[in-house]
């Protein structure tokens, strides 16, 4: 092990670290990989249609607030801005995600460079990130996940740079990144917990008393304050959402699914690479200064698995481990039988990395989408058929007697369905849709005289009969494609005779989170 080096951080006391070496040379390859990622995502952004979350963001953007039941202000405000600039333009709506995904690719390569990667290793790390499931899937859609991805990677890069140089002023970058991220969701606080735990376990513990680190914590809290204050004022509803996720009431949730996702969220090909990166971070003497980063992932993934969180929550840290693993792997490939080892890397990439593009991006025709694609990528099915879904509701609405149509409203089981009616309903003559799902409940309840309801999103009428005298099957959702998603083929009920006023049941019975 090399002798400890003192990294002077004037004007305060120096931080003592093990000498981890110097960063690698600057490389063009990562920039090309990042550009290719963003351009590809932009070219495919207009295929298929809106995701249910995007429809929800658009609705939330019409009801701007400092916070929401399941998120912060950032993405709804962004959705409103983009839809104002180019109403109904899916490519414009998704452009920030494509750009953020390219930024994530660059940050993975930058982390590898901080660890001493040469140009080849940096490019290898960038390509692994560009073809990873988490970058492609989140970069295709406007989502809070894409924001989280870049926020976490920027924070980890600042942490690695702090540990390499000993200059604790880099903690300000961590605080800024986490604070901005918590304007979208509170999830970056999980990374903060992981980093603090990593430093407690592996050191240097003096960082936890450093004035720049404390200032960084203050910056993060200050930036996150609007969302935190809103959550506190409303009884922290995100805890209810987290509880429903832990119960498996969401995609990619449940402890078994979360564990399994660790081995596919980057790619199966990358698993031995990020494992090698983790082992190197924890055991290589020359990387002793970075051990806190390896421990951070172990702590974060442990929390995710124990708490029942979604399996992609820790994916940015897996990308950081992949960056470390790229350094290890390229060094391995440069030893011994070089042609054989490099040939193995290339041969392994073809069957594992390229199919990721087909599974996670809309390259196949929507009307002939194989079932296995939706089985692997749940979100693909959620971007197909929303106009036809609204057509199905319009057919039921037209079938009502004229006097009932005048006072009918639509009640949906989830925010995506309500968002679809808001987006496509006016052109079809549909009334406003209401929902008790997450923050939809705060966007307004039906008028007192609305005693005829077209209800969608319930598999059976029994839950609805607690609110109405009668509920009859009036049709089924026909999205005109054979896709297995949450709406296709679902029943549409017409309910009549409101048992109690909406004002009495809306917040207490109709409201639900998940």
Buried (B, 14 or more C-beta within 10 A) or exposed (E): EEEEEEBEBEEEEBBBBBBBEEBBEEBEBBBBBBBBBBEBBBEBBBBBBBBBBBBBBBBBBEBEBBBBBBBBBBBBBBBBEBBEEEEEBBBBBBBBBBBBBBBBBBBBBBBBBBBBBBBBBBBBBBBBBBBBBBBBBBBBBBBBBBBBBBBBBBBBBBBBBBBBBBBBBBBBBBBBBBBBBBBBBBBBBBBBBBBBBBBBBBBBEBBEEBEBBBBBBEBBBEBBBBBBEBBEEBEBBBEBBBBBBBEEBBBBBBBEBBEEBBBBBBBBBBBEBBBBBBBBBBEBEBBBBBBBBBBBBBBBBEBBBEBBBBBBBBBBBBBBBBBBBBBBBBBBBEEEEEEEBBEEBEEBBEEBBEBBEBBBBBEBEBEEBEEEBBEBBBBBBBBBBBBBBBBBBBBBBEEBEEEBBEBBBBBBBBBBBBBBBBBBBEEBEBBBBBBBBBBBBBBEBBEEEBBBBBBBBBEEBEEBBEBBEEBEEBBEBBBBBEBEBBBBEBBBBBBBEBEEEBEEBBEEEBBBBB
